[in-house]
Amino acid sequence: MSWNKVQLDLGNEKINAFLKNDESQLCLENVIEVGETVKVDKKEFKVLSSSIDYRDNLLIINLANASKPKEKKSDGKSTKG
C-alpha cells in the first residue's frame, strides 16, 4: 500500500498531506477542522469520516469517492493446455 505526497487546498493556505494510492484515505497533521469535502491537488473529495491518531497527532480522513482498483479483464481465451 503506497501513499502519495499531496497538498490540501484550504483557499488561501495549502497544507502538505499524504493520500493513499487508491484515494481512500488522507493523512495529515491535526491542524484543520474537517468539513463535508476536502480539496486535494485541485480535485474535490467527499468526506466519509475522520479520526485522530493521538500517538502522532495525525488526522485521518476517509474519502467517499475513492478510485476502485482496476480489475484485469479476461480476453476470453482458455488457459488450459
HELIX and SHEET records of a PDB file:
SHEET    1   A 7 TRP A   3  ASP A   9  0                                        
SHEET    2   A 7 LYS A  14  LYS A  20 -1                                        
SHEET    3   A 7 GLN A  25  GLU A  29 -1                                        
SHEET    4   A 7 LEU A  58  LEU A  63 -1                                        
SHEET    5   A 7 LYS A  43  ASP A  53 -1                                        
SHEET    6   A 7 THR A  37  VAL A  40 -1                                        
SHEET    7   A 7 TRP A   3  ASP A   9 -1                                        
END                                                                             
